[in-house]
Amino acid sequence: MNFKKAKIPTLLTAITLALYSNTISAKANDAANSTENVAESAIELIEVTSDFRRTNLQKTAASASIISSDGIALRNAQNLEEITLATPNVNFASGSSRARYYQIRGIGERSQFKEPINPSVGVIIDDVDFSGIGSAASLYDINQVEIFRGPQGTKFGASALAGVINITTNQPTGEFEGSVKAMVGNYNSSSLGLMLSGPATDDLGYRIAIEQYNSDGFIENGYLDEDDTNNKDELTVRTKLNFQASNDLTLDFTLFYLDFDNGYDAFSLDNTRDTLSDQPGVDSQETLATSVKATYSEFSSVDVIAILSHADSDLVYGYDEDWSNPELCLEYDCPYGDYSSTDYYYRDKSSFTADIRVLSKAGARVFSDSTSWVAGLYHKTETEDLERIYTYNSADYLSDFEATSWAAYLQLDTIISKQLTLTTGIRVEDRDSEYNNTDGVEFEPSDTMVGGKIVLAYQANEDTLIYGSINRGFKAGGVNSDGSVSIENREFDPEYVMNYEIGLKQNYFDGDAYLRVTAFYMDRTDMQVSTYATNRRPDGSEEFITYLDNASDGTNQGLEVETGWNITDSLELYANLGLLDTEYLDFINGQGEDLSGREQAHAPNYQFNLGASYYATDDLLFNVNIDGRDGYYFSDSHSEKSDAIELVNASVTYLQDQWQVKLWGRNITDEDYQSRGFYFGNDPRDGYESKGYYQLGAPAEVGVTFDYQF
């Protein structure tokens, strides 16, 4: 790659160029491997790969955001959580060292303790399902991140009630190339990455990417006099092989090894970044995962694609429950004394998926040669073995969970006229699961769920796409795992959502400006919401009892806007806006409170990103952008809300032919904001009075990043 020649196109440039892209998959792969002209290759790079067939963004009749490798670099993002605020109506929940759970249009989980989780937002990396453990989404050597908003029931089924986040890493290249990336920043942060790519033989290409990231974190533990109890120690290794077995058979292999050994000491009795814990927690993940994709094209009428994946993860999540130490009540008057407790969850989580699909070729269209089609079968087996070691349990808590899913799907793409197309899709998915634990809870729930879509798209001209769609998404039900949950709250049903959407995609000024607008209305049935009851112990402290429940109904509606303008060759402006209005209907939470008419949790009313990139010279690039978000309820069980935020980010990049150096900052105004919140009593100094406790987001972060290509 030639940095200076490419001038590192920003997200705006890449998306604007993508509006003219009509190339198919093979040309896209060639462009991705090219080192001759990055500005041209950006046209092909910004493609939607999450659908059954590759299409460019302008011709995709859905609300989707594409963050390219250049957009990731522009924000100097290390993990998926650091780019979500740049996309409309996408949020995440902390309560861990990295965001594991994401919310799209106000729908999505926020945490996991004892219970198995059925995710509402799928996280897929190179065809491997990482839903529920999205903290694994390191962004080193990533090609692009695709975020689809709204249910994706036809292709992704029960893992995409609210949408899906699909991440693809870079492919092997046709010629040898490599890169080194190094970063240093405040809070003793550093990273070092190495990438090597090229042909091993005429038929075999390889790519190896390794990165080690470290940071002390931004928490000070005053009791232990340490500044790294909330540290990050993250190793990411990816290997990709592309094997041209024959003229008609291509095999793509991906192997992951992830070793995240992070601390977890994020909550303070004083709601600051100064903690008093004597037993700081841990949030670690070791994952070995692989995927194989076989594409067979010998048949005259169809292509056959088979995708197999397997992932095995060892997860440890634990924390100091009292956030305190034995000396606190020696210094302060504690009316009820103090307590000391730790809570640790050891999980062995594995999944296997198989997806076999048949895609019609141009000569095999049906219905008078008007309709191309895709038909497929899908299978998934997932297991989760849990050991919980908790101070207040008389014995360790053990549970075993296994779920098996089978699905069949069909999608038809019908050309009604030169300008009008109709897409219809259906998916039928059956899910059987088995669960047992040492509380004596045993269950074998079974759900058969149906989803699909109807999309009508009108391509008025090369610059204008108008579409309307109806999508039905679903998520499996289950049973709450805590034996103390009442019988009437033990089981919960599948959730369904009907999503109605209209959209416009338009470009202007010969492609120098673009506008994408989507309006949506979501009708949710049997909403699965996370709530809790509290149990007061004899010492006056309180224990959470979390469980899932079905609210009667709910609505989520809003608007999503993405726009930008390449004013001159040197100046680019872009803006993204999400508006969201959510409501519970006929819902009483675990505390007996009637939440009918209230906004849903983790569903901010607005979210925006404004930015500008300016090339002062051919060698010097300036970028500044602002992420904004409204306040939102943390939970369905209390009324604590986050603050509204505006975070300013900026960077200055100096570019040469084969290297660049970047000075960057995130939240450079050092704004305090919350990323997770609870409401209960945990401070012995005030007699365990119930109040809000918050995990704070990252303060001002600054650093220098150096990239060298060879």
C-alpha angles and dihedrals in degrees: 000000000000107000096190096048092045093044084205100269112234125233090265094054093046094050093045092052089046090064088074097044115119099157123127129231098278093053090046092056091049090051092049089056096046121108096180102083121005093181090062095042090056087073091065097034095066096072131134108245098169094082123077091259126034114254134167119255096253092058096047110106096210140078104267138152123207119200108191127203087263091054090050091050092048090060092038086228118184099183138022092256090066096063102040094088088062091066126070119259097357120127137164139208126228123193086132138057091271131018109271098172132050133196124211118193088350095305123115146083123279106196147354129220121151101337126085111248129226102203122226094195118049121217112199124180116187091334093310116122110233095164110150093019098064090147085087090072101108110171101215113130093359120160097201146326118229118198115191114193119209130031117320096192100149097059106019103027121185094006094064109052090135100021142289138263110212119189124191124189124214120283127236112274130234092235131038115272138152143182141201122207125188130178135182126183145156121294086048090287121166141156136188123192134181128191128185124180139166146096119315090186135349089276102033127069126183140194127187123187124181127177134173117197125187135177136162089220124226101276125106116204104208096186095053093032090230133131101197105061088111094044131148123224108172129171119186123186123177129175124186128187127188114196122187095203092177140337088280104034127068124178122197118192126189126184124188131193115180125178113179113173102177132163123231118208103129108132124080131191087227096046092243135112089261111093132190100202119142094194108040116199136236137230109191135161131185113185134179112187139163139182133192124197120190120191116191119185106166094109114093095222107033145028119222121212124186121186123188125180138174131184132180121187134183108204129187120186120172141147146180099262097199095046085213144093139228093262099055096087091044087064099036134041106253111191094205100025122242137288133209124211142154128195122201131180119197112191133184104195125180137169137186124193133184122186120179118180137173119211123195120236124224093269094051101060116135135217097051092326091298102111133062117195146199125201126180151165123221133193131183132179119185130178132187125187115189134193116186119194109193129169094228096048115095089215136013114281115235130186138173124203131181129172128184122195131189123184140175122198140182131189127187124195110196126191105215094174138339089282105027127071132175123206121192126179139175134186128187114195129184120196126188122181140180126205137174136162142177091264086073094254114146128167142156107198120183128195133183111197134184127203138159148134147246116204127180114192127187117196099198092181139327090289102042134063122174121184144170126196145180116204131181117203132182144192128198124251128227148163129279112250102212111099090210092063110107119257093246090056096043100094130046129189133232116278124228132193132193111206120198115190142173123185146179128203115188137164127199143191095034091308098315092115136032140188129196119182129178128180117192143180121195123195110198123199125196091000114208108224130179111234136156145207124213127228116201112219123216090258091060097253122121132237125208119232105190124192143155123251137177117246112205099245142329142189131218119185136161153114134276122198130181120178141157144169130209093209096178136350087271105038129061128175127191138174136185126191134184123189118189135181117183134177141182117223120206097344127151114185130216092274091058093252118144106232096177108142094015124124117261122252122271090012109123115197092229140014129179145174123198123183149163133197121198129185104208088182135350087272103042127067125182123193132179127174138169126216115202133183137172122237117267141187114270096209147005089238102063142015102248112132136192122241122256110255142201113191120191119210128181143171141185117205128192112199134199131170097276105010143041136189123206132194108201142173135190123201087002092176088060096233117184114228139157127246099179134016142188136181120217142097117282109137114095090195092071096036094262094296111184113250142136122291122189142196106220124224124237117298123217110325123190132175151142124249125195123195125188124184123197 
